């Protein structure tokens, strides 16, 4: 990392943290412009060595990463490199490893800043191309055909020199309309025609880099651009955006020391906790990364919180998941083809959860060519599970955190009456229509999400040779087998656990083994009865 204020070590005081010259350390939270970060004296992690490798080893690239992961800053940095802005790179790796006389004009398209919602995508892009042409003092004759206007812009800018084309958030005008399929398909069609220009513009292009959150539209949009290299899963480009563990410990040294004092723990313990909360993103199953936004917010605010999730609740995803009655994503396995593509007309939440950062790769089986997915960290797991729990309770947007804390405490203490009391409080909030359902599925889902959100080791619908246990929960001291019944009896639920021997596989385990049969009443809309038996 290079700090634009020359990397002075920080001095600390009770109310803040200051450089040796008295200037407070500045975190670039929400800043995506490299020039603004450097000129404003904000902290910058030096990625220029890897950027140099990228721009010198290829020509056509596609990169998918979740939001707030540094994609926009990456493109902004590349723009300044090709603009010859050597003064902005003082102290960074590339300062003495780049020919600063080697300048190229840059066409930088930022879809997050286009007013396609108000004007429509075609007009929004057309206006943007016109403004870029104005920046180069170029007059575009073509105005009615978007594809030809883009072609004209590239050819006329290339008169200066070969063009660098940077396209940021290429998929945003589609993602924003996933719940409006006709609009999403219309925008996809516009993009397909628009990007087809790039296939025949090879002689004019020095570098093309397209970034976005998802890859579910990649095949259909870029089908004509078959020379586009997808580096999303490339091991060599894994650290291009995001923060590695080594970068965290090397360049946030003073912050970690300061926060270790605040939280009254030693530095290794703090690092372990930070890693549990914010690390874990992986695109290969081995090397993991931190989301820069979460880390910067944590370092500045000095508290553990769900920073990233709060910046954009995945309403559409939550609706899709609950509509399909899905709730278990840990340990999920997907093949390469499924993971890399997504069809907007037949939406499967799992690949989209991965591409948008709510799931990540934990392991890869090269023989079967399958990936194991799970939540990347505590921040994402806790937030998404709470969103799903609230959605199934039909109080979304909202949260369920206040109702689950006491329940978790009762479980860890082995307090069964307290556990039932707090479970009853949670279950009683289920909408009336769900109580009239024909099965216990909604109760299974809510129980699973509740305990999973608390970080409890819970397995739902655990199969054995004689049956299927609704919920198997393991703590440091107990193993619980729970059977849930709607409009049946607690003795029937308990007898099923005992009769089918759901706890028998754990006989050699020294932890206490407890069977709990629970009956829900649709008429009273609560836990009607429960029975508990501790096994020998």
N, C-alpha and C positions, 0 to 999 in steps of 0.2 A: 504494500500500500504506500501511496505517496500522499502526503498532506500538502495542500497548497500553501499552508503557512509554514513550510519548510521542515515539518516533522518534529517540531519541538516536543519534548516530553512534557506531560501535563503535571501541574501542581494541583493539589486538592485542598478544599476548605469545606467547612460544614455545610454551606449552602450551595455549592456547585463544584465545577471542575474547570480549571483555567490553564492555559499555556503559560510558559515562563515569561511571556510578554504581557500577560494579563488578559488575553483574548479568550472568551469562552469557546470551547470546541463546538464546531457547527456540523450537525448531521444533516445530510441532504435528503430529508424525508419528503417524499413527493416530488423531488426535483429529478427531471429526466434529461436535462440539457447539459452537456458536458461543459460548454463555455460558461454557463451560469455557475456551475459547481466550482470550477477552477477560479474564475474571477471573483466569486463570492467568498472564497476561502473555506469552502466546505470540504469535508473529508471525502477522499476518493480512493477506492481500491484499485491498484494498478493491474489492469488486465491487458495492457498494451502488448506484452510479449506474445500472448495467445492470439490477440487480434492480428498481430503481424503475421503469425503463422497462417491464420485464416485467409487473409487477403493476398498472400503470396503463393499459396499452395492450390488455389482453385479460383473459379470464376462465378459459378452459379450455385447459390446456396438457399436452403430453406431451414429455418429453425423454429421449433415449437417449444414454448415454455409457458408455465402458468403466469397469470397477471402479477404485477408488482415484483417481477423477478429480474429486472434490469435489461430487458430487451430494447426498450426505447433509448436508454442511456448508451447501450452498445452501438446502436445505429448513429446516434449523435456523435459519439467518439470517432467512429469511422469517417463521418462527414468532415470533422475537423482535421483528421489526418490527411485526407485527400485535398483539403482546402489549404494545406501548408501552414497551419496555425501552430508553428513550432513553439511559440511563446507559452501556449497553454499546456505543453507537455514537459516543462522544465522539471527535472528530477524523476521523470518516469522512464521506464525501460526503453521506450521507443525513441526517446530524444536523440540518442546517439546511434540508433540503428535504423534510421529511415532517411531517404533522400528527400529533403524538404523542398527541393526544387521540382520534385515530381508531383505536380498538381493535376487534378482531374475535376471537371465540373460534376456536381452532384444533383441528382433529381431525388428529392426526399419526400415521399408521400406518407402522411400521417392520417390514417383513417379515423382515429379517435378525435381528431380536431375538425373533421368535415361535418357539415350540417346535412347529412343524408336523411335524417329523420324528418326534417322540415321540407327540404327541397327535392328529395328523391336522390337515389345514388348516382344516376347518370348526370344530373345537373351539378351535384356536389363535386364529383370528380372533374367535370368539365371546368368548373370555376377554379378548382385547385390547379389544374394544368395551365390555365390562363395566367394565374398569379405567378406560378413558377416561371413561365415564359417571360413575364414582365420583369422578374428578377434578373434575367439574362439579357434584357432589352431585345427580346425576340418577338416578332409579330407572327401569330399563327393564323393562316388563311382558313384552315378547316375549323368549323365550329359546330356542325350538325352531327357529325359522325365521331363518337367518342374514341373508337378504336383508331381511326385515321388521325385524329387530333393528337393522340398519344404517340403515334408513329412519327408524326411531323415534329413534335417536340423533341423526341430522342434524336432524330436526324439533324435538326438544326443546332441543338446543343452540342452534338458530337463534332460539329465543325471546329469548336474550340479545342477539343481533345476527346478521347474515348470517355464515355459517361459512366459514372458510378450511380446505380439505381438502388435506393434503399426504400423498402416498403414496410411500414410499421403497422401491426394489427390488421393484416390483410383480411381477416375473417370477422372482424367486429360487426360489419353491416349484415352478416348472416347470423352470428350468435345472438345479436340483439333481437332477432325476430324468429327464434326457434319456436315460440308459441304462436306464430303467425306464418304458417307454412307457405302460403302463396307469396308473401312478401320475401321470405327467405329464398324461395326458389327463383323469384324474379331477380334478386340481387346476385344469386349464384350465376345465373345466365349472363348478367351484365359483366361479371368478373371474368367468366370464361372467354368472352369476346375481347375484353379489355387486355387481359394478360397474354392472349395469343400473339400480340404484336412482338413480344419479347423473343419468341422463337426465331424470327427472321431478322432480329436486330443484332446478331452476334458481332458483326464487324464494327458496331458502334459502342459496344459495352466493354468496360474495364472490369466491373464487378457488379453482380446482382445479389442482393441479400433480402429475402422475404421472411418476415417473422409474424408469428401469431400465437394464439393460445392453443388452438386445436388443429388436428389434421383430418378431421372428418370430412372436410370439403376439398382436401388437397387433390385427390385423384380427378374429380370432376372439373375443378377449376383449372388445374395445371396439366390437363391431359395432353395438350399440345406442346408443353414445355418439358419434354422428356429428358433433357440434360440437366435438370435441376437436382442438385445433390442434397439429400435430406440429412442434416447433421444432428438431428434431434437426439438420436440414440448413439452418436459417435463417442467412443471412449476418449479420443484425443481432444474433443471439443466439450467434454462434460463440464469443465469449470469456466467456460466462456462467460457465463452469467451466474449469479449466485455467489455465496461465500463458502469457502471450504473451511474445514476444522482448523487447518494450519493457518489460514488467513485470520480466522477469528482470534486464535491464541497469540499470533504475532502482532497483529495490528490493533487489537482492542485490549492490549495488556493493561493499560492504566484503568480503563473502564472496568475490567474484570476485578482488578484489585480494589477499586473503589466500591463496587457492588458487593464484593465478598465481605467487606467491613460492614456494609449496610445490612446484609442479610445474616450476619453473624455466623459465617461458615468459612471454611478454608477455600482456597482457590480451586483445587481439584473438585471439591464437592459442588461448588457453584457451576463450574464448567459442565459437570455431569448433568446438573439440573437444567442448564440452558440447552444442552444437547437434547435432552428428553422433550423439552418444550418446542424447540424451533428447528432442530436438524432433521435429517431423514429423507429429504427429497433425493431420488435417485432415478437415473435413466439407463441403468445397467445392472443394478442389484448389488454393486460393490461400493463404489465411492458415493458418499452422500454430501448434500449441500444444505446450507441455510437459506431461507428466503430473506433477501437483503432488507425488505421493508420491515419485517418482524424484528430483526436484530437491531436495526437502527432505532426503532421505536423503543425497544427494551433498554438499550444502552442510554438513550436520552431520558426516558421516563423512570427508569429504575424500578420496574414492576413487571411481574409475569401476567400477561393478559393475552387475549385472542386478538391481536392487532390486525393480522392479515384478513381474517374472516370478516371482521367488522367493516372492511372497505368495500365489500360487495357480496351480499348474501345470495347464494345460488338458488333463487326462487324457482326458476324453471326446472332445475335439476331435482329439487326437493319434490316438486309436483310430479315429475316423471317417476321418481322412485316410489312415492306413496301410491301412485296410481297402479303400479305393478306389484304392490305389496311386498317390496324388497326391503331388507333391513340388515342383512349380513354381508359385509364386504371384506372383512378380515380373512386373509388366507385364500382369497379368490384367485383362480387360475384362468388365464386367457392365452390364446395362441397369438403369434406374431401378427397375423393378418387381421384379427379382430381388434387387437390393441392399436394398430396403426391407422385404422380407417373408421369412418363413421358416416352413416347414411342419415341425412336429415329427415328423410321420409319414414325411416324405421329406426327410431332412436333407442339404443341400448345404453342405459345410464353408465355402466361400468367403464367402457372406453372413454366416455366423456369425463367421468370423474377423475380418471387418470390424467387425461390431457389438460384438464383445468386445475390439477394440483391437489385434489381431495384424496386421491389414492396415489401410491407410488410403488415402484418396483422393489421388492424385497429379495427376490431370487430369480435366477434364470436357468432353465434346463435346456442346454444346447442340443441334447439328443431329441427331446420331445418338442423343442422350439416353443416352449411355453414360459410365461412369466407368472410369478406369484405376486399378487398385489396386497397392499395393506395401507392403513393410514400412515402418513409420513411421521407424525409426531403428536404430542399431546394437544397442542394448540388446535390443529385441524380436527383430530378425532373428537375432542370434547365439543367443539363448536358444531360440527356437522351432525354428530349424534344428538345434540340438543335440538338442532333445527328439525331433524327427522322426528324426534320424540314430540316436539311441539306440533308438527304437522299432523302426525297421527292422532294427537289429541284435539286437532283442529283449532289450535290457538296460534297458528303460524301466520304472519311473523309474530314472534314473541319468544319467551324462553320457558324452560322447565327446570332451570337450575335450582330455584328455591324449594322445589318439591322433592328433590332427590338427595340433597345433602344429608338430612337426618336419616333417611333410609339406609344410606351407605354406612353411616356410623353404627346403626343398629345391627347390620349384618356383620361388620367386623368385630363387634362386641359379642356376637352370638345371642343377641337379644331378640328372640323370635316374636314375642308379643309386640315389641316396638317395631320390628320389621313389618309385621302385618298391619299395624296401625298406620305407618307411613305409606305402605303400599296401597292401603285402602284409600288414603287421602289422594293419592295419585290416580288410582283407578276411577274414583268417583267423578273425576273431571272428564272422563271419556264421553263424547257426545252421545245423545240418546239413541240415534240410529245405529251406532255400533253395538249397543246392548241387544238390539233385536237381530243381530247377525246370526247366521246358521252355525257358525263354528267359533272356536276359541282363538282364531288366528290373530285378531287384533290385540288380545291380551298377551299372547306369546310375544308379539312384536314389541309391545310397550315394556314388558318385563325385561326382555333382552336389551333393548336400547337403554333402559334405565341403569341396569347394572354395568353395561359396557361403558356408558358415559362416565360412570364412577371409577373406571379403571379396574373393575373386578373381572377376574377370569371366569367368563361365562360361556358355556356351549349350549346352543339351543337345538332341540330335536336330535339328541345324541342317539345314534342307532346302535343297537346290540343285536345278538342273535334271537332275542325274545321280544323285542319291542323298541320303542322310541321314547326316551325321556324328554319331557318338555324343556327342562332347564337343569343343567348341571353346573353348580357354582363352586369354585375352589378359592379358599382364602388360606392364609398362613396356618390357621388353626382348625379349619372346618372344611368338610366337603358336603354340600347340600344337593340333594336330588329333589326337584320341585315338580309336581304335577298340577296342572291347572284345569279346572272343569267349569263349564258354564251351565247353570241350571241343573247341576248334578249334586252329589254329596261329597263332603270332605272324606268320609270313610272310603268311598269308591276311589277317590284320587289316591289316597294313601295305600289302599290295597293294591293298586296297580304298580306302585313303586316297589312294594314288598314282594308281590307275586311275581313280577318280572325281573326281580333282582337287579335293579338299576345301579345299586351301590356295591354289588358283589365284586366287580373288578378291582375295587379299592380296599379289599379286606386287609391286605398287608400294609396299607398306609396307616401311619400312626396318628394322623389327624382324626378328629371327631367326625363321624359320619351321621348326617341327620336327614331324615325323610320328611318332607312337608307336603301334605295334600291340601289344596286350596280350592274352595268352591265360590264362584261368583254368582250373584243373583241378578238377573236382568230386570226383575220387578223392583227390587230395592236399590239396584245400581250400586252395588258395593260387594265387598268380600262378605259372603254370607256365613261361612264357617271355615275352619281350618283345623287340621290335626297334625301333630308332630310326634315323630318317634326317633329317638336316638338309637343307632345301631350299635351292637356289641362289637 
